[in-house]
Amino acid sequence: MLKTLQTYKLIFLRLILIVIGIELSIYFFKIDLLFTGIFGLCMVFLLAREMYFYVRNLVMIYNKTISSILQNDFTSDFSKQKFNKSYAELFQLYETLKNKHNEQISRDIIYRSILNNIETGVVILQKQETDWDIFLMNDYFSSHFNVPKVSKWKYLKNQLPSLCEIIEKDDFHEIKTAIDLSINEQHKQTFVLQASRTEIFKQNYFIVLLDSIQNVVEKKEKDAWINLMKVISHELLNSITPIRSICQNMEDLVEQDSLSSEDLEDIKYSVQTMLRRSDHLQKFVEGYRKLAMLPSPQKEKMELQHLIDNCLQIMSPIFRKENIILENTIKHNYKVNVDQQQMEQVLINLLTNAVMALENLGQKQIFISSEANENRVFIKISDNGKGIEKEIEDKIFLPFFTTRNEGAGIGLTLSKNIVEAHGGYILNKNEKGKTTFEICLIEFL
């Protein structure tokens, strides 16, 4: 503001000098100082010319800067005008907006790069009055569906009529469904369609996501096979490597002309080691067979209290031995439709894990509770142990994952498979410093 006042003062000073010059020139003419009067007029002309270019330059710079800001054009360079202190704040505003504009462009490039590298078809529409324009279409959508990157909805409708008809049928509102689309005039593929509508700064946007179910399933299967092969190769190598080393050692021993008592002891120890590793491999294979060949549950209607009591009776000697305090708050006699033997196996696995989690604790407590909601029964088994570490929370249900040297790592996996075969689910939570496993089963009314 102060610099603007200074500019006005400079212009006003020039005007005063021009007026004074004109008055002096007229005065010189009156007293017959002709040449002095002409000289005065020349000075007035030069002052007027200088003021004209000064004002024109100020106006041009101001108009150019304001025009660049209004048109969102930040290609102009005003660095040479920095000496002009009259518009220092205007240039500062221009530079600030230019930096923000460049940051926004950088973000747009990064976001578009991310969208173009994901294996999900993405189309974002922007509403213009009564029609929709295509605001963004990622590379995957364009290449996978063989659609050029058009700018209008009607052009996309010509390319993918079946998709567009579904969207128009719901009047561009939220959609979550599965659709069959033909790709390149080949057989149809099933896609998961998710669409949502949002408003940003009074602009309506419609976001369409398309995921190929086949691709998702193939990726899941591939990841599962990779994890399976990692586990199998790890276990096989852990057994085969020492067995091969032992066999080589025994081969060297038996090739000797005579065997000493120490050699016989080595052979005996080697055979015992191979037997132990063979037993381990057998248990490993048996574990996989249990997971892969889980029989279908033979369900029968029974009381939940009776199911829990049977499990607690089996576990009671362990509870007494470990000095564990059990708090069973199940009071309502809910009825469930389950395979008794399989569900007892699940509950015993969870109770056994709770006992293991309480090792080296002074006060050991296990809590069992249940509740019913919307025709479902929720069974909770908690303990006051240190809980499951966050780093392994998402791994505890993986086959053969265990944190105990003596553990097989199939207890929780098998329990999860059994509960899911009953139409329920099992999950773990951390509630008030306690580890809680929750089983959800359908209540038999």
Rosetta blueprint (number, residue, H / E / L):
1 M L
2 L H
3 K H
4 T H
5 L H
6 Q H
7 T H
8 Y H
9 K H
10 L H
11 I H
12 F H
13 L H
14 R H
15 L H
16 I H
17 L H
18 I H
19 V H
20 I H
21 G H
22 I H
23 E H
24 L H
25 S H
26 I H
27 Y H
28 F H
29 F H
30 K H
31 I L
32 D L
33 L L
34 L H
35 F H
36 T H
37 G H
38 I H
39 F H
40 G H
41 L H
42 C H
43 M H
44 V H
45 F H
46 L H
47 L H
48 A H
49 R H
50 E H
51 M H
52 Y H
53 F H
54 Y H
55 V H
56 R H
57 N H
58 L H
59 V H
60 M H
61 I H
62 Y H
63 N H
64 K H
65 T H
66 I H
67 S H
68 S H
69 I H
70 L H
71 Q L
72 N L
73 D L
74 F L
75 T L
76 S L
77 D L
78 F L
79 S H
80 K H
81 Q H
82 K L
83 F L
84 N L
85 K H
86 S H
87 Y H
88 A H
89 E H
90 L H
91 F H
92 Q H
93 L H
94 Y H
95 E H
96 T H
97 L H
98 K H
99 N H
100 K H
101 H H
102 N H
103 E H
104 Q H
105 I H
106 S H
107 R H
108 D H
109 I H
110 I H
111 Y H
112 R H
113 S H
114 I H
115 L H
116 N H
117 N L
118 I L
119 E L
120 T L
121 G E
122 V E
123 V E
124 I E
125 L E
126 Q E
127 K E
128 Q E
129 E L
130 T L
131 D E
132 W E
133 D E
134 I E
135 F E
136 L E
137 M E
138 N L
139 D H
140 Y H
141 F H
142 S H
143 S H
144 H H
145 F L
146 N L
147 V L
148 P L
149 K L
150 V L
151 S L
152 K E
153 W H
154 K H
155 Y H
156 L H
157 K H
158 N H
159 Q H
160 L L
161 P H
162 S H
163 L H
164 C H
165 E H
166 I H
167 I H
168 E H
169 K H
170 D L
171 D L
172 F L
173 H L
174 E L
175 I E
176 K E
177 T E
178 A E
179 I E
180 D E
181 L E
182 S E
183 I L
184 N L
185 E L
186 Q L
187 H L
188 K E
189 Q E
190 T E
191 F E
192 V E
193 L E
194 Q E
195 A E
196 S E
197 R E
198 T E
199 E E
200 I E
201 F L
202 K L
203 Q E
204 N E
205 Y E
206 F E
207 I E
208 V E
209 L E
210 L E
211 D E
212 S E
213 I H
214 Q H
215 N H
216 V H
217 V H
218 E H
219 K H
220 K H
221 E H
222 K H
223 D H
224 A H
225 W H
226 I H
227 N H
228 L H
229 M H
230 K H
231 V H
232 I H
233 S H
234 H H
235 E H
236 L H
237 L H
238 N H
239 S H
240 I H
241 T H
242 P H
243 I H
244 R H
245 S H
246 I H
247 C H
248 Q H
249 N H
250 M H
251 E H
252 D H
253 L H
254 V H
255 E L
256 Q L
257 D L
258 S L
259 L L
260 S L
261 S H
262 E H
263 D H
264 L H
265 E H
266 D H
267 I H
268 K H
269 Y H
270 S H
271 V H
272 Q H
273 T H
274 M H
275 L H
276 R H
277 R H
278 S H
279 D H
280 H H
281 L H
282 Q H
283 K H
284 F H
285 V H
286 E H
287 G H
288 Y H
289 R H
290 K H
291 L H
292 A H
293 M L
294 L L
295 P L
296 S L
297 P L
298 Q L
299 K L
300 E E
301 K E
302 M E
303 E E
304 L H
305 Q H
306 H H
307 L H
308 I H
309 D H
310 N H
311 C H
312 L H
313 Q H
314 I H
315 M H
316 S H
317 P H
318 I H
319 F H
320 R H
321 K H
322 E L
323 N L
324 I E
325 I E
326 L E
327 E E
328 N E
329 T L
330 I L
331 K L
332 H L
333 N L
334 Y L
335 K E
336 V E
337 N E
338 V E
339 D L
340 Q H
341 Q H
342 Q H
343 M H
344 E H
345 Q H
346 V H
347 L H
348 I H
349 N H
350 L H
351 L H
352 T H
353 N H
354 A H
355 V H
356 M H
357 A H
358 L L
359 E L
360 N L
361 L L
362 G L
363 Q L
364 K E
365 Q E
366 I E
367 F E
368 I E
369 S E
370 S E
371 E E
372 A E
373 N E
374 E L
375 N L
376 R E
377 V E
378 F E
379 I E
380 K E
381 I E
382 S E
383 D E
384 N L
385 G L
386 K L
387 G L
388 I L
389 E L
390 K H
391 E H
392 I H
393 E L
394 D L
395 K L
396 I L
397 F L
398 L L
399 P L
400 F L
401 F L
402 T L
403 T L
404 R L
405 N L
406 E L
407 G L
408 A L
409 G L
410 I L
411 G H
412 L H
413 T H
414 L H
415 S H
416 K H
417 N H
418 I H
419 V H
420 E H
421 A H
422 H L
423 G L
424 G L
425 Y E
426 I E
427 L E
428 N E
429 K E
430 N E
431 E E
432 K L
433 G L
434 K E
435 T E
436 T E
437 F E
438 E E
439 I E
440 C E
441 L E
442 I E
443 E E
444 F L
445 L L
